[in-house]
């Protein structure tokens, strides 16, 4: 009977499920299992379902195993794939890890794109990387009354941990916060310190709607600037949507 591990829809939960699935599969090569996420579960016939709680120790153990046996490059792609919104990413990553055991040099597993699971891992990683690049270009900070820089965005994939390091380097002397409103995560940075990722906390968003007087002025100037540089005769909505999809525009100052 196929065993399905059901975990939280986030990286620690997924890696915890990978830990349990790996322990179940390695001793028994004839076993079959899969990974599903709470909230995205479709019941299958003749399956045994096992609930998995998010566990930091299990997740770190999986990270160490991937780094040790598959190398940094494979870990980077697997981690990015884990951030995607694909409901089958658990099975894809597990399949990639199992495939690495079957080749002489497991550190070269990501070169084996002929393997369907490896190819899918690579594609999921590329999707996350592309969205990360897009949001690094599009995230807009606004200054709150308290002097904190605040940005809100709504990504498809869980890319906040990929986006935050860029701004930690560029805005190292500022107090700022980036809010992923889809996955309810916050990247919080105190001036001169390391940024941290906060999740599972409910924050009253009304606190983020009071902007400083200086911010209001600069927002209006920015809107006027974007209108002034536009050339009406060369307006091309289809081309614009290719670079700036409609789903990205909700939290951009110039589209308010």
C-alpha positions in Angstrom: 0.0 0.0 0.0 1.3 3.4 -0.9 2.1 5.7 2.0 1.3 9.4 1.7 3.0 11.9 4.0 0.9 15.0 4.7 2.8 18.1 5.8 2.5 21.8 6.2 2.7 23.8 3.0 6.1 25.4 3.7 9.8 24.5 3.5 10.3 23.1 7.0 7.2 21.0 6.7 8.3 19.7 3.3 11.8 18.8 4.5 10.3 17.1 7.6 8.2 15.0 5.2 11.2 14.2 3.1 13.0 13.0 6.2 10.2 10.6 7.1 9.8 9.4 3.5 13.5 8.8 3.1 13.7 6.7 6.3 10.7 4.7 5.0 12.0 4.1 1.5 15.8 3.5 2.0 15.5 0.1 3.8 12.7 -1.1 1.5 13.4 -0.4 -2.2 10.0 -1.9 -3.1 8.0 0.6 -1.0 6.1 3.4 -2.6 5.3 6.8 -1.0 4.4 10.4 -1.8 4.2 13.8 -0.2 1.1 16.0 -0.1 0.3 19.4 1.5 -2.4 20.2 4.0 -5.0 22.2 2.1 -4.1 20.7 -1.2 -4.9 17.1 -0.5 -7.0 14.9 -2.8 -7.8 11.5 -1.4 -6.5 8.5 -3.3 -7.6 4.9 -3.1 -5.5 2.3 -1.4 -3.2 4.7 0.3 -2.1 5.1 3.9 -1.9 8.7 5.1 0.6 9.8 7.7 0.5 13.2 9.3 3.9 15.0 9.6 4.6 17.8 12.0 7.1 20.5 11.0 10.3 19.8 12.8 13.4 21.9 12.6 15.8 19.1 13.5 14.4 16.9 10.7 14.6 19.7 8.2 18.2 20.5 9.1 19.1 16.8 8.9 17.8 16.7 5.3 19.7 19.9 4.4 22.9 18.4 5.7 22.3 15.2 3.8 21.7 17.0 0.5 24.7 19.3 1.0 27.0 16.3 2.0 26.0 13.9 -0.8 24.6 16.1 -3.6 26.6 19.3 -3.2 25.8 23.0 -2.9 24.4 23.4 -6.5 21.9 20.6 -6.1 20.9 22.0 -2.7 20.3 25.4 -4.2 18.0 24.1 -6.9 16.2 21.8 -4.5 15.6 24.6 -2.0 14.3 26.9 -4.8 12.0 24.1 -6.0 10.7 23.7 -2.5 9.6 27.4 -2.6 7.5 26.9 -5.7 3.7 26.7 -5.6 3.6 23.3 -7.5 1.5 20.9 -5.4 3.7 18.0 -6.7 7.0 19.5 -5.7 7.4 17.1 -2.8 7.3 14.0 -5.0 9.6 15.7 -7.5 12.3 16.6 -4.9 12.0 13.1 -3.3 12.4 11.5 -6.8 15.5 13.6 -7.4 17.1 12.6 -4.1 16.4 8.9 -4.9 17.8 9.3 -8.4 21.0 10.6 -6.9 21.6 7.3 -5.1 21.6 5.5 -8.5 24.5 7.3 -10.1 28.2 7.0 -9.4 28.7 10.6 -8.6 25.6 11.9 -6.7 27.0 15.5 -6.8 26.3 15.6 -10.6 22.7 14.6 -10.3 21.5 17.9 -11.7 23.3 17.2 -15.0 21.0 14.2 -15.5 18.1 16.1 -17.1 17.0 13.0 -18.9 15.5 11.9 -15.6 12.0 13.4 -15.4 12.2 14.2 -11.7 15.5 16.0 -12.1 14.2 18.0 -15.0 11.1 19.0 -13.1 13.2 20.1 -10.1 15.3 22.2 -12.5 12.2 23.8 -14.0 10.6 24.6 -10.6 13.9 26.2 -9.5 14.0 28.3 -12.6 10.4 29.4 -12.1 11.2 30.5 -8.5 14.4 32.2 -9.7 12.6 34.1 -12.4 9.9 35.3 -10.0 12.6 36.4 -7.4 14.3 38.5 -10.1 11.0 40.1 -11.0 10.1 41.1 -7.5 13.6 42.4 -6.7 12.9 44.9 -9.6 9.3 45.7 -8.6 9.1 45.8 -4.8 8.3 49.3 -3.7 9.1 50.5 -0.2 7.1 53.3 1.5 8.1 55.1 4.7 5.7 54.7 7.6 5.1 57.4 10.2 7.6 55.6 12.5 10.3 56.0 9.9 10.3 52.3 9.0 10.4 51.3 5.3 7.6 49.0 4.5 6.8 47.0 1.4 3.9 44.7 0.6 3.8 42.2 -2.2 1.8 39.1 -3.3 4.1 36.5 -4.9 2.9 33.2 -6.4 5.8 31.3 -5.0 7.3 31.6 -1.5 10.2 33.8 -2.6 10.6 36.2 0.4 13.7 34.4 1.6 15.3 34.8 -1.8 14.3 38.5 -2.2 15.3 39.7 1.3 19.1 39.2 1.0 19.2 41.6 -1.9 17.6 44.4 0.1 19.6 43.5 3.3 22.7 44.4 1.2 21.3 47.4 -0.5 19.6 48.9 2.6 21.9 47.7 5.3 21.6 51.0 7.4 17.8 51.2 7.2 15.0 49.7 9.3 12.7 47.9 6.9 10.0 45.2 6.6 8.8 43.2 3.5 5.4 41.6 3.9 4.4 38.5 1.8 0.7 38.9 2.0 -0.1 35.6 0.3 1.9 33.3 2.6 1.7 35.7 5.7 5.5 36.0 6.1 7.6 39.0 7.0 11.3 39.8 6.4 12.3 42.1 9.1 15.6 44.1 9.1 17.0 46.2 11.9 19.6 48.8 10.8 23.1 47.3 11.0 21.9 43.8 11.8 20.9 40.6 10.0 17.4 40.3 8.6 15.0 37.6 10.0 12.1 35.7 8.6 8.9 35.8 10.7 5.9 33.6 10.0 2.8 32.5 11.9 2.3 35.9 13.4 -0.8 38.0 12.9 -0.1 41.7 12.5 -2.8 44.4 12.2 -2.3 45.7 8.7 -3.9 49.0 9.6 -0.6 49.9 11.3 1.0 49.8 7.8 -1.4 52.3 6.2 -0.1 55.5 7.9 2.6 57.0 5.8 4.9 59.8 6.7 4.3 63.3 5.2 7.6 62.9 3.2 6.4 59.6 1.8 3.1 61.1 0.5 5.1 63.8 -1.3 7.5 61.4 -2.9 4.7 59.1 -3.9 3.0 61.9 -5.8 6.3 62.9 -7.4 6.9 59.3 -8.5 3.4 59.0 -10.1 3.9 62.3 -12.0 7.4 61.1 -13.1 6.0 57.8 -14.5 3.3 59.7 -16.4 5.7 62.3 -17.7 8.1 59.8 -19.3 5.3 57.8 -20.9 5.0 58.3 -24.7 1.3 57.8 -25.6 2.0 57.2 -29.2 4.1 54.2 -28.3 1.8 52.7 -25.8 1.7 48.9 -26.0 -0.4 47.2 -23.3 0.4 43.7 -24.5 4.2 44.3 -24.4 3.8 46.0 -21.0 2.0 43.0 -19.5 4.9 40.8 -20.7 7.2 42.8 -18.5 4.7 43.8 -15.8 1.8 41.3 -15.4 -1.5 42.5 -14.0 -1.1 40.3 -10.9 2.1 42.2 -10.0 0.6 45.7 -10.0 -1.7 45.7 -7.0 1.0 47.0 -4.6 2.9 49.3 -6.9 2.7 53.0 -6.1 2.5 54.1 -9.8 -0.6 52.0 -10.4 -2.6 53.2 -7.4 
